[in-house]
Amino acid sequence: DVPTKLVAKAVPLPMTVRGHWFLSPRTEYTVAVQTASKQVDGDYVVSEWSEIIEFCTADYSKVHLTQLLEKAEVIAGRM
């Protein structure tokens, strides 16, 4: 529950992420996060950046892989 103005100040990135977002397949990502805690006086204390994590997404989501596995099992059962 952090105001957009604070996020814009604390996150000098080329892209600000708001709400739900989805990752694209076969894409490399670099992620670091900060927390913002609202104080009694209404001000926010922003943490240091977390450790940077780099990862690459796969071609298919877990849901898609499960669907492919189920189809393969049906076909294999007919053979």
PDB file of N, CA, C and O in Angstrom:
ATOM      1  N   ASP A   1       0.842  -1.179   0.000  1.00  0.00           N
ATOM      2  CA  ASP A   1       0.000   0.000   0.000  1.00  0.00           C
ATOM      3  C   ASP A   1       0.888   1.244   0.000  1.00  0.00           C
ATOM      4  O   ASP A   1       0.874   2.033   0.944  1.00  0.00           O
ATOM      5  N   VAL A   2       1.650   1.400  -1.062  1.00  0.00           N
ATOM      6  CA  VAL A   2       2.588   2.508  -1.168  1.00  0.00           C
ATOM      7  C   VAL A   2       2.104   3.460  -2.252  1.00  0.00           C
ATOM      8  O   VAL A   2       1.810   3.023  -3.365  1.00  0.00           O
ATOM      9  N   PRO A   3       2.014   4.753  -1.950  1.00  0.00           N
ATOM     10  CA  PRO A   3       1.563   5.709  -2.968  1.00  0.00           C
ATOM     11  C   PRO A   3       2.462   5.702  -4.200  1.00  0.00           C
ATOM     12  O   PRO A   3       3.675   5.516  -4.096  1.00  0.00           O
ATOM     13  N   THR A   4       1.858   5.904  -5.357  1.00  0.00           N
ATOM     14  CA  THR A   4       2.602   5.903  -6.620  1.00  0.00           C
ATOM     15  C   THR A   4       3.721   6.932  -6.614  1.00  0.00           C
ATOM     16  O   THR A   4       4.784   6.688  -7.184  1.00  0.00           O
ATOM     17  N   LYS A   5       3.497   8.087  -5.975  1.00  0.00           N
ATOM     18  CA  LYS A   5       4.534   9.116  -5.928  1.00  0.00           C
ATOM     19  C   LYS A   5       5.793   8.597  -5.249  1.00  0.00           C
ATOM     20  O   LYS A   5       6.903   8.883  -5.697  1.00  0.00           O
ATOM     21  N   LEU A   6       5.629   7.840  -4.176  1.00  0.00           N
ATOM     22  CA  LEU A   6       6.785   7.286  -3.466  1.00  0.00           C
ATOM     23  C   LEU A   6       7.481   6.251  -4.336  1.00  0.00           C
ATOM     24  O   LEU A   6       8.710   6.221  -4.404  1.00  0.00           O
ATOM     25  N   VAL A   7       6.712   5.413  -4.994  1.00  0.00           N
ATOM     26  CA  VAL A   7       7.301   4.395  -5.871  1.00  0.00           C
ATOM     27  C   VAL A   7       8.106   5.066  -6.965  1.00  0.00           C
ATOM     28  O   VAL A   7       9.228   4.649  -7.252  1.00  0.00           O
ATOM     29  N   ALA A   8       7.556   6.088  -7.575  1.00  0.00           N
ATOM     30  CA  ALA A   8       8.259   6.791  -8.647  1.00  0.00           C
ATOM     31  C   ALA A   8       9.562   7.416  -8.144  1.00  0.00           C
ATOM     32  O   ALA A   8      10.551   7.450  -8.877  1.00  0.00           O
ATOM     33  N   LYS A   9       9.575   7.907  -6.911  1.00  0.00           N
ATOM     34  CA  LYS A   9      10.789   8.478  -6.330  1.00  0.00           C
ATOM     35  C   LYS A   9      11.813   7.404  -6.003  1.00  0.00           C
ATOM     36  O   LYS A   9      13.003   7.566  -6.271  1.00  0.00           O
ATOM     37  N   ALA A  10      11.342   6.301  -5.421  1.00  0.00           N
ATOM     38  CA  ALA A  10      12.250   5.274  -4.927  1.00  0.00           C
ATOM     39  C   ALA A  10      12.748   4.349  -6.014  1.00  0.00           C
ATOM     40  O   ALA A  10      13.758   3.668  -5.832  1.00  0.00           O
ATOM     41  N   VAL A  11      12.060   4.312  -7.142  1.00  0.00           N
ATOM     42  CA  VAL A  11      12.401   3.341  -8.179  1.00  0.00           C
ATOM     43  C   VAL A  11      12.799   4.045  -9.470  1.00  0.00           C
ATOM     44  O   VAL A  11      11.961   4.240 -10.349  1.00  0.00           O
ATOM     45  N   PRO A  12      14.049   4.424  -9.593  1.00  0.00           N
ATOM     46  CA  PRO A  12      14.492   5.067 -10.825  1.00  0.00           C
ATOM     47  C   PRO A  12      14.792   4.032 -11.902  1.00  0.00           C
ATOM     48  O   PRO A  12      15.949   3.847 -12.282  1.00  0.00           O
ATOM     49  N   LEU A  13      13.768   3.365 -12.390  1.00  0.00           N
ATOM     50  CA  LEU A  13      13.928   2.330 -13.397  1.00  0.00           C
ATOM     51  C   LEU A  13      13.329   2.799 -14.713  1.00  0.00           C
ATOM     52  O   LEU A  13      12.550   3.752 -14.744  1.00  0.00           O
ATOM     53  N   PRO A  14      13.696   2.126 -15.802  1.00  0.00           N
ATOM     54  CA  PRO A  14      13.067   2.481 -17.072  1.00  0.00           C
ATOM     55  C   PRO A  14      11.591   2.090 -17.118  1.00  0.00           C
ATOM     56  O   PRO A  14      10.843   2.578 -17.965  1.00  0.00           O
ATOM     57  N   MET A  15      11.175   1.214 -16.210  1.00  0.00           N
ATOM     58  CA  MET A  15       9.789   0.772 -16.205  1.00  0.00           C
ATOM     59  C   MET A  15       9.318   0.608 -14.765  1.00  0.00           C
ATOM     60  O   MET A  15      10.004  -0.025 -13.962  1.00  0.00           O
ATOM     61  N   THR A  16       8.186   1.156 -14.433  1.00  0.00           N
ATOM     62  CA  THR A  16       7.577   0.964 -13.127  1.00  0.00           C
ATOM     63  C   THR A  16       6.486  -0.077 -13.268  1.00  0.00           C
ATOM     64  O   THR A  16       5.625   0.030 -14.141  1.00  0.00           O
ATOM     65  N   VAL A  17       6.521  -1.075 -12.418  1.00  0.00           N
ATOM     66  CA  VAL A  17       5.532  -2.153 -12.475  1.00  0.00           C
ATOM     67  C   VAL A  17       4.419  -1.844 -11.489  1.00  0.00           C
ATOM     68  O   VAL A  17       4.672  -1.588 -10.311  1.00  0.00           O
ATOM     69  N   ARG A  18       3.195  -1.870 -11.974  1.00  0.00           N
ATOM     70  CA  ARG A  18       2.045  -1.623 -11.118  1.00  0.00           C
ATOM     71  C   ARG A  18       1.054  -2.759 -11.281  1.00  0.00           C
ATOM     72  O   ARG A  18       0.843  -3.241 -12.394  1.00  0.00           O
ATOM     73  N   GLY A  19       0.451  -3.190 -10.203  1.00  0.00           N
ATOM     74  CA  GLY A  19      -0.564  -4.235 -10.266  1.00  0.00           C
ATOM     75  C   GLY A  19       0.030  -5.575 -10.666  1.00  0.00           C
ATOM     76  O   GLY A  19       1.192  -5.862 -10.378  1.00  0.00           O
ATOM     77  N   HIS A  20      -0.772  -6.388 -11.327  1.00  0.00           N
ATOM     78  CA  HIS A  20      -0.323  -7.713 -11.768  1.00  0.00           C
ATOM     79  C   HIS A  20       0.378  -7.583 -13.112  1.00  0.00           C
ATOM     80  O   HIS A  20      -0.030  -6.793 -13.964  1.00  0.00           O
ATOM     81  N   TRP A  21       1.398  -8.337 -13.286  1.00  0.00           N
ATOM     82  CA  TRP A  21       2.097  -8.348 -14.557  1.00  0.00           C
ATOM     83  C   TRP A  21       2.583  -9.761 -14.835  1.00  0.00           C
ATOM     84  O   TRP A  21       2.752 -10.566 -13.919  1.00  0.00           O
ATOM     85  N   PHE A  22       2.799 -10.047 -16.083  1.00  0.00           N
ATOM     86  CA  PHE A  22       3.172 -11.388 -16.492  1.00  0.00           C
ATOM     87  C   PHE A  22       4.508 -11.351 -17.218  1.00  0.00           C
ATOM     88  O   PHE A  22       4.818 -10.392 -17.926  1.00  0.00           O
ATOM     89  N   LEU A  23       5.290 -12.399 -17.035  1.00  0.00           N
ATOM     90  CA  LEU A  23       6.593 -12.475 -17.672  1.00  0.00           C
ATOM     91  C   LEU A  23       6.456 -13.078 -19.064  1.00  0.00           C
ATOM     92  O   LEU A  23       5.611 -13.942 -19.298  1.00  0.00           O
ATOM     93  N   SER A  24       7.284 -12.620 -19.971  1.00  0.00           N
ATOM     94  CA  SER A  24       7.281 -13.142 -21.329  1.00  0.00           C
ATOM     95  C   SER A  24       8.184 -14.372 -21.412  1.00  0.00           C
ATOM     96  O   SER A  24       9.200 -14.438 -20.721  1.00  0.00           O
ATOM     97  N   PRO A  25       7.824 -15.346 -22.249  1.00  0.00           N
ATOM     98  CA  PRO A  25       8.672 -16.528 -22.401  1.00  0.00           C
ATOM     99  C   PRO A  25       9.997 -16.176 -23.071  1.00  0.00           C
ATOM    100  O   PRO A  25      10.091 -15.201 -23.816  1.00  0.00           O
ATOM    101  N   ARG A  26      11.022 -16.989 -22.793  1.00  0.00           N
ATOM    102  CA  ARG A  26      12.357 -16.843 -23.386  1.00  0.00           C
ATOM    103  C   ARG A  26      12.897 -15.415 -23.236  1.00  0.00           C
ATOM    104  O   ARG A  26      13.421 -14.833 -24.186  1.00  0.00           O
ATOM    105  N   THR A  27      12.761 -14.871 -22.042  1.00  0.00           N
ATOM    106  CA  THR A  27      13.199 -13.501 -21.784  1.00  0.00           C
ATOM    107  C   THR A  27      14.067 -13.469 -20.530  1.00  0.00           C
ATOM    108  O   THR A  27      13.738 -14.087 -19.517  1.00  0.00           O
ATOM    109  N   GLU A  28      15.176 -12.743 -20.613  1.00  0.00           N
ATOM    110  CA  GLU A  28      16.049 -12.598 -19.448  1.00  0.00           C
ATOM    111  C   GLU A  28      15.576 -11.412 -18.612  1.00  0.00           C
ATOM    112  O   GLU A  28      15.246 -10.352 -19.146  1.00  0.00           O
ATOM    113  N   TYR A  29      15.549 -11.607 -17.297  1.00  0.00           N
ATOM    114  CA  TYR A  29      15.113 -10.564 -16.370  1.00  0.00           C
ATOM    115  C   TYR A  29      16.174 -10.343 -15.303  1.00  0.00           C
ATOM    116  O   TYR A  29      16.883 -11.269 -14.910  1.00  0.00           O
ATOM    117  N   THR A  30      16.271  -9.118 -14.847  1.00  0.00           N
ATOM    118  CA  THR A  30      17.100  -8.746 -13.712  1.00  0.00           C
ATOM    119  C   THR A  30      16.162  -8.068 -12.720  1.00  0.00           C
ATOM    120  O   THR A  30      15.473  -7.106 -13.058  1.00  0.00           O
ATOM    121  N   VAL A  31      16.144  -8.586 -11.480  1.00  0.00           N
ATOM    122  CA  VAL A  31      15.176  -8.108 -10.499  1.00  0.00           C
ATOM    123  C   VAL A  31      15.870  -7.744  -9.190  1.00  0.00           C
ATOM    124  O   VAL A  31      16.747  -8.461  -8.709  1.00  0.00           O
ATOM    125  N   ALA A  32      15.459  -6.624  -8.634  1.00  0.00           N
ATOM    126  CA  ALA A  32      15.848  -6.227  -7.285  1.00  0.00           C
ATOM    127  C   ALA A  32      14.628  -5.526  -6.697  1.00  0.00           C
ATOM    128  O   ALA A  32      13.858  -4.899  -7.425  1.00  0.00           O
ATOM    129  N   VAL A  33      14.452  -5.628  -5.395  1.00  0.00           N
ATOM    130  CA  VAL A  33      13.278  -5.029  -4.766  1.00  0.00           C
ATOM    131  C   VAL A  33      13.666  -4.166  -3.567  1.00  0.00           C
ATOM    132  O   VAL A  33      14.741  -4.307  -2.985  1.00  0.00           O
ATOM    133  N   GLN A  34      12.745  -3.270  -3.224  1.00  0.00           N
ATOM    134  CA  GLN A  34      12.847  -2.465  -2.016  1.00  0.00           C
ATOM    135  C   GLN A  34      11.520  -2.576  -1.291  1.00  0.00           C
ATOM    136  O   GLN A  34      10.486  -2.848  -1.900  1.00  0.00           O
ATOM    137  N   THR A  35      11.560  -2.364   0.011  1.00  0.00           N
ATOM    138  CA  THR A  35      10.318  -2.300   0.775  1.00  0.00           C
ATOM    139  C   THR A  35      10.103  -0.866   1.240  1.00  0.00           C
ATOM    140  O   THR A  35      11.050  -0.095   1.400  1.00  0.00           O
ATOM    141  N   ALA A  36       8.847  -0.533   1.450  1.00  0.00           N
ATOM    142  CA  ALA A  36       8.501   0.785   1.983  1.00  0.00           C
ATOM    143  C   ALA A  36       7.514   0.576   3.121  1.00  0.00           C
ATOM    144  O   ALA A  36       6.439   0.010   2.919  1.00  0.00           O
ATOM    145  N   SER A  37       7.873   1.028   4.306  1.00  0.00           N
ATOM    146  CA  SER A  37       7.021   0.866   5.485  1.00  0.00           C
ATOM    147  C   SER A  37       6.489   2.219   5.928  1.00  0.00           C
ATOM    148  O   SER A  37       7.248   3.168   6.127  1.00  0.00           O
ATOM    149  N   LYS A  38       5.174   2.290   6.080  1.00  0.00           N
ATOM    150  CA  LYS A  38       4.550   3.541   6.525  1.00  0.00           C
ATOM    151  C   LYS A  38       4.761   3.686   8.028  1.00  0.00           C
ATOM    152  O   LYS A  38       4.494   2.762   8.797  1.00  0.00           O
ATOM    153  N   GLN A  39       5.240   4.851   8.432  1.00  0.00           N
ATOM    154  CA  GLN A  39       5.495   5.137   9.831  1.00  0.00           C
ATOM    155  C   GLN A  39       4.264   5.797  10.469  1.00  0.00           C
ATOM    156  O   GLN A  39       3.337   6.203   9.769  1.00  0.00           O
ATOM    157  N   VAL A  40       4.266   5.898  11.790  1.00  0.00           N
ATOM    158  CA  VAL A  40       3.165   6.501  12.530  1.00  0.00           C
ATOM    159  C   VAL A  40       2.907   7.939  12.070  1.00  0.00           C
ATOM    160  O   VAL A  40       1.759   8.380  12.018  1.00  0.00           O
ATOM    161  N   ASP A  41       3.980   8.666  11.737  1.00  0.00           N
ATOM    162  CA  ASP A  41       3.825  10.058  11.317  1.00  0.00           C
ATOM    163  C   ASP A  41       3.354  10.204   9.867  1.00  0.00           C
ATOM    164  O   ASP A  41       3.192  11.320   9.373  1.00  0.00           O
ATOM    165  N   GLY A  42       3.133   9.053   9.176  1.00  0.00           N
ATOM    166  CA  GLY A  42       2.638   9.080   7.805  1.00  0.00           C
ATOM    167  C   GLY A  42       3.732   9.050   6.752  1.00  0.00           C
ATOM    168  O   GLY A  42       3.455   8.887   5.564  1.00  0.00           O
ATOM    169  N   ASP A  43       4.972   9.206   7.189  1.00  0.00           N
ATOM    170  CA  ASP A  43       6.087   9.156   6.253  1.00  0.00           C
ATOM    171  C   ASP A  43       6.447   7.695   5.977  1.00  0.00           C
ATOM    172  O   ASP A  43       6.016   6.801   6.705  1.00  0.00           O
ATOM    173  N   TYR A  44       7.227   7.454   4.937  1.00  0.00           N
ATOM    174  CA  TYR A  44       7.635   6.091   4.593  1.00  0.00           C
ATOM    175  C   TYR A  44       9.135   5.934   4.761  1.00  0.00           C
ATOM    176  O   TYR A  44       9.908   6.840   4.450  1.00  0.00           O
ATOM    177  N   VAL A  45       9.539   4.763   5.262  1.00  0.00           N
ATOM    178  CA  VAL A  45      10.949   4.405   5.342  1.00  0.00           C
ATOM    179  C   VAL A  45      11.187   3.368   4.251  1.00  0.00           C
ATOM    180  O   VAL A  45      10.538   2.322   4.221  1.00  0.00           O
ATOM    181  N   VAL A  46      12.127   3.671   3.353  1.00  0.00           N
ATOM    182  CA  VAL A  46      12.412   2.795   2.223  1.00  0.00           C
ATOM    183  C   VAL A  46      13.712   2.055   2.484  1.00  0.00           C
ATOM    184  O   VAL A  46      14.718   2.657   2.856  1.00  0.00           O
ATOM    185  N   SER A  47      13.682   0.743   2.285  1.00  0.00           N
ATOM    186  CA  SER A  47      14.865  -0.083   2.538  1.00  0.00           C
ATOM    187  C   SER A  47      15.893   0.069   1.420  1.00  0.00           C
ATOM    188  O   SER A  47      15.632   0.681   0.385  1.00  0.00           O
ATOM    189  N   GLU A  48      17.055  -0.501   1.660  1.00  0.00           N
ATOM    190  CA  GLU A  48      18.074  -0.598   0.617  1.00  0.00           C
ATOM    191  C   GLU A  48      17.585  -1.601  -0.426  1.00  0.00           C
ATOM    192  O   GLU A  48      16.658  -2.369  -0.170  1.00  0.00           O
ATOM    193  N   TRP A  49      18.207  -1.591  -1.591  1.00  0.00           N
ATOM    194  CA  TRP A  49      17.852  -2.567  -2.621  1.00  0.00           C
ATOM    195  C   TRP A  49      18.277  -3.965  -2.185  1.00  0.00           C
ATOM    196  O   TRP A  49      19.300  -4.137  -1.521  1.00  0.00           O
ATOM    197  N   SER A  50      17.481  -4.956  -2.564  1.00  0.00           N
ATOM    198  CA  SER A  50      17.828  -6.345  -2.285  1.00  0.00           C
ATOM    199  C   SER A  50      18.972  -6.773  -3.202  1.00  0.00           C
ATOM    200  O   SER A  50      19.411  -6.021  -4.073  1.00  0.00           O
ATOM    201  N   GLU A  51      19.431  -7.982  -2.985  1.00  0.00           N
ATOM    202  CA  GLU A  51      20.402  -8.586  -3.885  1.00  0.00           C
ATOM    203  C   GLU A  51      19.768  -8.678  -5.274  1.00  0.00           C
ATOM    204  O   GLU A  51      18.568  -8.929  -5.394  1.00  0.00           O
ATOM    205  N   ILE A  52      20.558  -8.478  -6.303  1.00  0.00           N
ATOM    206  CA  ILE A  52      20.047  -8.577  -7.673  1.00  0.00           C
ATOM    207  C   ILE A  52      19.964 -10.043  -8.076  1.00  0.00           C
ATOM    208  O   ILE A  52      20.901 -10.815  -7.877  1.00  0.00           O
ATOM    209  N   ILE A  53      18.822 -10.405  -8.645  1.00  0.00           N
ATOM    210  CA  ILE A  53      18.611 -11.772  -9.108  1.00  0.00           C
ATOM    211  C   ILE A  53      18.404 -11.727 -10.617  1.00  0.00           C
ATOM    212  O   ILE A  53      17.616 -10.926 -11.120  1.00  0.00           O
ATOM    213  N   GLU A  54      19.113 -12.590 -11.333  1.00  0.00           N
ATOM    214  CA  GLU A  54      18.959 -12.681 -12.781  1.00  0.00           C
ATOM    215  C   GLU A  54      18.416 -14.062 -13.123  1.00  0.00           C
ATOM    216  O   GLU A  54      18.863 -15.066 -12.569  1.00  0.00           O
ATOM    217  N   PHE A  55      17.447 -14.109 -14.038  1.00  0.00           N
ATOM    218  CA  PHE A  55      16.895 -15.389 -14.467  1.00  0.00           C
ATOM    219  C   PHE A  55      16.323 -15.262 -15.866  1.00  0.00           C
ATOM    220  O   PHE A  55      16.108 -14.158 -16.367  1.00  0.00           O
ATOM    221  N   CYS A  56      16.082 -16.399 -16.485  1.00  0.00           N
ATOM    222  CA  CYS A  56      15.505 -16.445 -17.820  1.00  0.00           C
ATOM    223  C   CYS A  56      14.259 -17.316 -17.760  1.00  0.00           C
ATOM    224  O   CYS A  56      14.278 -18.395 -17.168  1.00  0.00           O
ATOM    225  N   THR A  57      13.172 -16.845 -18.377  1.00  0.00           N
ATOM    226  CA  THR A  57      11.939 -17.630 -18.391  1.00  0.00           C
ATOM    227  C   THR A  57      12.019 -18.702 -19.476  1.00  0.00           C
ATOM    228  O   THR A  57      12.747 -18.563 -20.460  1.00  0.00           O
ATOM    229  N   ALA A  58      11.261 -19.762 -19.273  1.00  0.00           N
ATOM    230  CA  ALA A  58      11.239 -20.887 -20.208  1.00  0.00           C
ATOM    231  C   ALA A  58      10.244 -20.618 -21.337  1.00  0.00           C
ATOM    232  O   ALA A  58       9.590 -19.575 -21.379  1.00  0.00           O
ATOM    233  N   ASP A  59      10.148 -21.587 -22.248  1.00  0.00           N
ATOM    234  CA  ASP A  59       9.214 -21.465 -23.367  1.00  0.00           C
ATOM    235  C   ASP A  59       7.770 -21.610 -22.926  1.00  0.00           C
ATOM    236  O   ASP A  59       6.880 -20.966 -23.482  1.00  0.00           O
ATOM    237  N   TYR A  60       7.531 -22.458 -21.925  1.00  0.00           N
ATOM    238  CA  TYR A  60       6.166 -22.766 -21.516  1.00  0.00           C
ATOM    239  C   TYR A  60       5.998 -22.566 -20.016  1.00  0.00           C
ATOM    240  O   TYR A  60       6.947 -22.729 -19.249  1.00  0.00           O
ATOM    241  N   SER A  61       4.797 -22.216 -19.607  1.00  0.00           N
ATOM    242  CA  SER A  61       4.492 -22.101 -18.182  1.00  0.00           C
ATOM    243  C   SER A  61       4.268 -23.496 -17.622  1.00  0.00           C
ATOM    244  O   SER A  61       4.139 -24.459 -18.377  1.00  0.00           O
ATOM    245  N   LYS A  62       4.221 -23.606 -16.302  1.00  0.00           N
ATOM    246  CA  LYS A  62       3.967 -24.892 -15.654  1.00  0.00           C
ATOM    247  C   LYS A  62       2.601 -25.451 -16.068  1.00  0.00           C
ATOM    248  O   LYS A  62       2.454 -26.659 -16.252  1.00  0.00           O
ATOM    249  N   VAL A  63       1.619 -24.585 -16.212  1.00  0.00           N
ATOM    250  CA  VAL A  63       0.276 -25.008 -16.639  1.00  0.00           C
ATOM    251  C   VAL A  63       0.340 -25.616 -18.035  1.00  0.00           C
ATOM    252  O   VAL A  63      -0.233 -26.677 -18.282  1.00  0.00           O
ATOM    253  N   HIS A  64       1.036 -24.944 -18.943  1.00  0.00           N
ATOM    254  CA  HIS A  64       1.158 -25.462 -20.307  1.00  0.00           C
ATOM    255  C   HIS A  64       1.908 -26.793 -20.342  1.00  0.00           C
ATOM    256  O   HIS A  64       1.527 -27.706 -21.074  1.00  0.00           O
ATOM    257  N   LEU A  65       2.965 -26.900 -19.557  1.00  0.00           N
ATOM    258  CA  LEU A  65       3.712 -28.162 -19.519  1.00  0.00           C
ATOM    259  C   LEU A  65       2.851 -29.296 -18.979  1.00  0.00           C
ATOM    260  O   LEU A  65       2.934 -30.421 -19.470  1.00  0.00           O
ATOM    261  N   THR A  66       2.025 -29.016 -17.975  1.00  0.00           N
ATOM    262  CA  THR A  66       1.119 -30.031 -17.427  1.00  0.00           C
ATOM    263  C   THR A  66       0.114 -30.476 -18.486  1.00  0.00           C
ATOM    264  O   THR A  66      -0.171 -31.667 -18.611  1.00  0.00           O
ATOM    265  N   GLN A  67      -0.422 -29.526 -19.244  1.00  0.00           N
ATOM    266  CA  GLN A  67      -1.358 -29.861 -20.316  1.00  0.00           C
ATOM    267  C   GLN A  67      -0.693 -30.725 -21.388  1.00  0.00           C
ATOM    268  O   GLN A  67      -1.291 -31.685 -21.874  1.00  0.00           O
ATOM    269  N   LEU A  68       0.549 -30.383 -21.758  1.00  0.00           N
ATOM    270  CA  LEU A  68       1.271 -31.187 -22.730  1.00  0.00           C
ATOM    271  C   LEU A  68       1.536 -32.593 -22.215  1.00  0.00           C
ATOM    272  O   LEU A  68       1.426 -33.561 -22.966  1.00  0.00           O
ATOM    273  N   LEU A  69       1.885 -32.711 -20.935  1.00  0.00           N
ATOM    274  CA  LEU A  69       2.120 -34.023 -20.333  1.00  0.00           C
ATOM    275  C   LEU A  69       0.852 -34.864 -20.363  1.00  0.00           C
ATOM    276  O   LEU A  69       0.899 -36.045 -20.706  1.00  0.00           O
ATOM    277  N   GLU A  70      -0.276 -34.264 -20.008  1.00  0.00           N
ATOM    278  CA  GLU A  70      -1.547 -34.997 -20.015  1.00  0.00           C
ATOM    279  C   GLU A  70      -1.889 -35.483 -21.428  1.00  0.00           C
ATOM    280  O   GLU A  70      -2.336 -36.618 -21.595  1.00  0.00           O
ATOM    281  N   LYS A  71      -1.690 -34.657 -22.422  1.00  0.00           N
ATOM    282  CA  LYS A  71      -1.954 -35.057 -23.808  1.00  0.00           C
ATOM    283  C   LYS A  71      -1.029 -36.191 -24.235  1.00  0.00           C
ATOM    284  O   LYS A  71      -1.455 -37.131 -24.907  1.00  0.00           O
ATOM    285  N   ALA A  72       0.244 -36.098 -23.840  1.00  0.00           N
ATOM    286  CA  ALA A  72       1.214 -37.147 -24.179  1.00  0.00           C
ATOM    287  C   ALA A  72       0.832 -38.472 -23.518  1.00  0.00           C
ATOM    288  O   ALA A  72       0.957 -39.531 -24.132  1.00  0.00           O
ATOM    289  N   GLU A  73       0.370 -38.414 -22.278  1.00  0.00           N
ATOM    290  CA  GLU A  73      -0.041 -39.642 -21.580  1.00  0.00           C
ATOM    291  C   GLU A  73      -1.251 -40.280 -22.254  1.00  0.00           C
ATOM    292  O   GLU A  73      -1.334 -41.506 -22.327  1.00  0.00           O
ATOM    293  N   VAL A  74      -2.191 -39.474 -22.747  1.00  0.00           N
ATOM    294  CA  VAL A  74      -3.374 -40.000 -23.442  1.00  0.00           C
ATOM    295  C   VAL A  74      -2.926 -40.686 -24.730  1.00  0.00           C
ATOM    296  O   VAL A  74      -3.359 -41.798 -25.034  1.00  0.00           O
ATOM    297  N   ILE A  75      -2.064 -40.021 -25.477  1.00  0.00           N
ATOM    298  CA  ILE A  75      -1.577 -40.597 -26.727  1.00  0.00           C
ATOM    299  C   ILE A  75      -0.785 -41.870 -26.463  1.00  0.00           C
ATOM    300  O   ILE A  75      -0.954 -42.859 -27.176  1.00  0.00           O
ATOM    301  N   ALA A  76       0.072 -41.860 -25.455  1.00  0.00           N
ATOM    302  CA  ALA A  76       0.881 -43.035 -25.130  1.00  0.00           C
ATOM    303  C   ALA A  76      -0.003 -44.196 -24.707  1.00  0.00           C
ATOM    304  O   ALA A  76       0.330 -45.353 -24.965  1.00  0.00           O
ATOM    305  N   GLY A  77      -1.123 -43.905 -24.064  1.00  0.00           N
ATOM    306  CA  GLY A  77      -2.039 -44.963 -23.658  1.00  0.00           C
ATOM    307  C   GLY A  77      -2.705 -45.642 -24.831  1.00  0.00           C
ATOM    308  O   GLY A  77      -3.114 -46.797 -24.712  1.00  0.00           O
ATOM    309  N   ARG A  78      -2.829 -44.972 -25.956  1.00  0.00           N
ATOM    310  CA  ARG A  78      -3.446 -45.541 -27.158  1.00  0.00           C
ATOM    311  C   ARG A  78      -2.463 -46.390 -27.941  1.00  0.00           C
ATOM    312  O   ARG A  78      -2.879 -47.171 -28.797  1.00  0.00           O
ATOM    313  N   MET A  79      -1.175 -46.259 -27.675  1.00  0.00           N
ATOM    314  CA  MET A  79      -0.157 -46.981 -28.462  1.00  0.00           C
ATOM    315  C   MET A  79       0.039 -48.386 -27.947  1.00  0.00           C
ATOM    316  O   MET A  79       0.854 -49.133 -28.489  1.00  0.00           O
TER     317      MET A  79
END
